Amino acid sequence: MKTYLFQMVILVLLVSSCGKKVENTDSSTIDYLDKTKKIDSLMQTLVVNGHSAGIVYGLQKGSHTHSKAFGMANLETGRKVDTNTVFGMASITKPFTAIAIAQLIEQGKLRFEDPLSEYFPDFPKAGEVTLYQLLSHTSGVNEWWVGGLPKDTPEDWVNSENPHQYLQRMTNPYLFEPGTKYSYSNMGYLLLGELIEQVSGKKYETYLKDHIFEPLRMQNTRLASGEETFGNLARGYHPEDTGDSLASVKLVASPFIAGSLKSFGGLKSNISDMLLWSKAVQHGELIGADSWVQMTSYAKVVDKTPVYEARYVDPKYPPHPPVEFMKKDGYGLGFSKTEIFGKTALWHSGGMPGYNSLWFYFPELEVSFLAFSNTDNGLMPVFEQVMQIITDEGV
């Protein structure tokens, strides 16, 4: 009888304890957990329907961090994606390049208003182009595949010691007069990477390692030339059928290697490292408050028009139509800025053959979202739905 009574007392205490635990769970935690469940479901759908071979994502709010992986890192070997899997980040490399420039400015070695002529004096119109314009994509510097590189350009010219020497000999080095319009320029960020090397006296990847990766204990982030440098790199894929339907598609391996994209798209990382980085930039661990404000404010062209109202439209290469739920979508200095369902967001995306990456930070909500896919545009079919969940728009 005593044993029975003792068991009943324990049972009552357990039930009482469970009840109190539910009561003490604050609404923000419940809301956060609800969001992760919904996003989990969407990400799993992408893999099930063949839109991506594998996916890993992270959602961060205050002390809460949730990360989850789905699918395959390598379809041929059967290796699964996990939270340690490394992905090509493509253009999410650009914020790292911009932060390095801001650090050198804070060290007194550079200024945002410095003309390009101080570093590459033979570059066309170098006296008219500033570091601010290179960082904000308002320099007008043309892409190499449009501008026409000289015939003697070697195949691996991007990784040469002075890649600006090939860019400055392009047939059409500029899309428009420096500072007058906004047009996304990968080559502007290639110039910034070379400039980091010139001013710091270190290789681009060495500077990032010394001033960003190691201070933040980012052990799985670096510039890599191929899969052999990352044993846990997700292999990239592309769909044979790129239709918009949710029907299953066949994925085939992409032969593309991203190491040659250097300071405009060559970094690789995993979700754990990037969540560390995301928190660090928000809390001023890499650059000062003044630099952060300037870099995350809308950039302006020379007549003070914000970049989202000063887009250059090339008739030969028209941009994709704007995303309807992203308003005032523009750029700062290394960071994109927009309004999503009425909420301000800092963000950057990355896309190249075999990989798709997204980073979003909502200052008002104190929420960060990161996602990697090892398939072309693998995240895009559920992009709007994820943004609706994060912003509480219609959910």
Residue pairs with C-beta under 8 A, 6 or more apart in sequence:
28 61
28 62
29 64
32 59
32 61
32 64
32 66
35 59
35 389
35 390
36 59
36 66
36 68
38 389
38 395
39 57
39 59
39 386
39 389
40 68
42 382
42 385
42 386
42 389
43 55
43 57
43 68
43 70
43 371
43 382
44 70
45 382
46 52
46 55
46 70
46 373
46 378
46 379
46 381
46 382
47 53
47 54
47 55
47 70
47 71
49 246
49 247
49 248
49 249
49 381
50 239
50 248
50 249
50 250
50 251
51 239
51 246
51 249
51 375
51 378
51 381
52 71
52 237
52 356
52 373
52 374
52 375
52 378
52 379
53 71
53 72
53 73
53 75
53 234
53 235
53 237
53 251
53 373
53 374
53 375
53 378
54 69
54 70
54 71
54 72
54 73
54 80
54 81
54 85
54 234
54 373
54 374
54 375
55 69
55 70
55 71
55 81
55 371
55 372
55 373
55 378
55 379
56 67
56 68
56 69
56 70
56 81
56 82
56 83
56 85
56 87
56 270
56 271
56 371
56 372
57 67
57 68
57 271
57 369
57 370
57 371
57 372
58 65
58 66
58 67
58 271
58 274
58 275
58 368
58 369
58 370
58 371
59 65
59 66
59 67
59 367
59 368
59 369
59 390
60 66
60 275
60 278
60 279
60 367
60 368
60 369
60 370
61 365
61 366
61 367
61 368
62 366
65 275
67 83
67 271
67 272
67 275
68 83
69 80
69 81
69 82
69 83
69 85
69 271
70 81
71 80
71 81
72 78
72 79
72 80
72 81
73 79
73 80
73 81
73 82
73 85
73 232
73 233
73 234
73 235
73 374
74 234
74 235
75 235
75 237
75 251
75 253
76 235
76 253
81 234
81 374
83 270
83 271
83 272
84 220
84 232
84 270
84 272
85 232
85 233
85 234
85 270
85 372
86 220
86 230
86 232
86 233
86 234
86 268
86 269
86 270
87 233
87 234
87 268
87 269
87 270
87 355
87 357
87 372
87 373
87 374
88 236
88 258
88 268
88 350
88 352
88 354
88 355
88 357
89 265
89 267
89 268
89 269
89 274
89 350
89 355
89 357
89 372
90 258
90 261
90 265
90 350
90 351
90 352
90 355
90 356
90 357
91 186
91 264
91 265
91 348
91 349
91 350
91 351
92 267
92 274
92 348
92 349
92 350
92 357
92 359
93 189
93 261
93 263
93 264
93 265
93 266
93 267
93 350
94 189
94 263
94 264
94 265
94 334
94 348
95 281
95 334
95 335
95 348
95 359
96 208
96 212
96 267
97 189
97 192
97 193
97 196
97 204
97 263
97 264
97 334
98 135
98 192
98 295
98 333
98 334
98 335
99 212
99 281
99 286
99 287
99 334
100 196
100 200
100 204
100 207
100 208
100 211
100 212
101 110
101 131
101 135
101 192
101 195
101 196
101 334
102 287
102 291
102 295
102 333
102 334
103 211
103 286
103 287
104 110
104 196
104 199
104 200
105 111
105 112
105 291
106 287
106 288
106 291
109 199
109 200
110 131
110 195
110 199
111 131
112 130
112 131
112 132
112 135
112 294
112 333
113 130
113 131
113 132
114 130
114 131
115 126
115 127
115 128
115 129
115 130
116 123
116 126
116 127
116 129
116 130
116 131
116 134
116 139
116 191
117 123
117 126
117 127
117 129
119 195
119 198
119 199
120 126
120 164
120 168
120 191
120 195
122 168
123 129
123 164
123 167
123 168
123 173
124 168
124 173
124 174
125 173
125 174
125 178
128 177
128 178
128 179
129 139
129 140
129 141
129 178
129 179
130 139
130 178
130 179
131 192
131 195
132 138
132 299
132 333
133 139
133 140
133 178
133 179
133 188
134 141
134 185
134 188
134 189
134 191
134 192
135 188
135 192
135 295
135 299
135 333
135 334
136 182
136 299
136 307
136 331
136 332
136 333
137 182
137 183
137 184
137 185
137 188
137 299
137 307
137 331
138 178
138 179
138 180
138 181
138 182
138 183
138 299
138 301
138 307
138 310
139 178
139 179
139 185
139 188
140 174
140 175
140 176
140 177
140 178
140 179
140 180
140 181
140 183
140 185
140 312
141 167
141 173
141 174
141 175
141 185
141 187
141 188
141 191
142 170
142 172
142 173
142 174
142 175
142 185
142 187
143 185
143 186
143 187
144 166
144 167
144 170
144 187
146 172
146 175
146 314
146 316
146 317
147 167
147 170
147 171
147 172
147 173
147 187
148 170
148 171
148 172
149 157
149 166
149 167
149 169
149 170
150 166
150 169
150 170
153 166
154 160
156 260
157 163
157 166
158 190
158 260
158 261
158 262
159 259
159 260
159 262
160 166
162 194
163 190
163 191
163 194
164 190
164 191
164 194
167 173
167 187
167 190
167 191
175 181
175 183
175 312
175 314
176 183
176 312
179 301
179 302
180 301
180 302
180 303
180 310
181 301
181 310
181 311
181 312
182 299
182 301
182 307
182 308
182 310
182 311
182 312
182 330
182 331
183 311
183 312
183 314
184 331
186 261
186 264
186 265
187 264
189 263
189 264
190 262
190 263
190 264
192 263
193 204
193 262
193 263
193 264
194 204
194 263
196 202
196 204
196 207
196 263
197 203
197 204
197 207
200 207
202 210
204 223
204 262
204 263
205 222
205 223
208 222
208 223
208 267
209 222
211 286
212 218
212 277
212 286
213 219
213 221
213 222
213 273
215 285
215 286
216 273
216 276
216 277
216 280
216 285
216 286
217 276
218 269
218 273
218 276
218 277
219 273
220 230
220 232
220 269
220 270
220 272
220 273
221 267
221 268
221 269
221 270
221 273
221 274
221 277
222 229
222 267
222 268
223 259
223 262
223 266
223 267
223 268
224 230
224 233
224 258
224 259
224 266
224 268
225 257
225 259
225 260
226 257
226 259
227 233
227 235
227 257
230 268
232 270
233 268
234 355
234 372
234 374
235 253
235 254
235 354
235 374
236 253
236 254
236 256
236 353
236 354
236 355
236 374
236 375
237 251
237 252
237 253
237 254
237 354
237 374
237 375
237 376
238 251
238 252
238 254
238 353
238 354
238 375
238 376
239 249
239 250
239 251
239 252
239 375
239 376
240 249
240 250
240 251
240 252
241 247
241 249
241 250
242 249
242 376
242 377
243 249
246 381
251 375
253 354
254 353
254 354
254 376
256 352
256 353
256 354
258 265
258 266
258 268
258 352
258 355
259 266
260 266
261 352
265 350
265 352
269 277
270 372
271 370
271 372
274 359
274 370
275 368
275 370
278 359
278 361
278 368
278 370
279 285
279 368
280 286
281 287
281 292
281 361
282 361
282 363
282 368
284 292
287 295
294 332
294 333
295 332
295 333
295 334
295 335
296 332
296 335
296 337
296 346
297 332
297 337
298 306
298 307
298 308
298 328
298 330
298 331
298 332
298 337
299 306
299 307
299 330
299 331
299 332
299 333
300 306
300 307
300 310
301 307
301 310
306 328
306 330
307 330
307 331
308 328
308 329
308 330
311 319
313 319
322 329
323 329
323 384
325 340
325 341
325 384
325 387
325 393
326 338
326 339
326 340
327 338
327 339
327 340
328 337
328 338
328 339
329 336
329 337
329 338
329 339
330 336
330 337
330 338
331 337
332 346
335 346
335 347
335 348
336 346
336 347
336 348
336 349
337 344
337 345
337 346
337 347
338 344
338 345
338 347
339 345
340 360
340 362
340 387
340 391
341 387
341 388
341 391
341 393
342 391
342 393
343 362
343 364
343 365
343 391
344 362
344 363
344 364
345 360
345 361
345 362
346 360
346 361
346 363
347 358
347 359
347 360
347 361
348 359
349 356
349 357
349 358
349 359
350 356
350 357
350 358
351 357
351 376
351 377
353 376
354 374
354 375
354 376
355 372
355 373
355 374
355 375
355 376
356 372
356 373
356 375
356 376
356 377
356 378
356 379
356 380
357 370
357 371
357 372
357 373
357 379
358 369
358 370
358 371
358 379
358 383
359 368
359 369
359 370
360 368
360 369
360 370
360 387
360 390
361 367
361 368
361 369
362 368
362 390
362 391
365 390
365 391
367 390
369 386
369 390
371 379
371 386
373 379
387 393
388 394
388 395
389 395
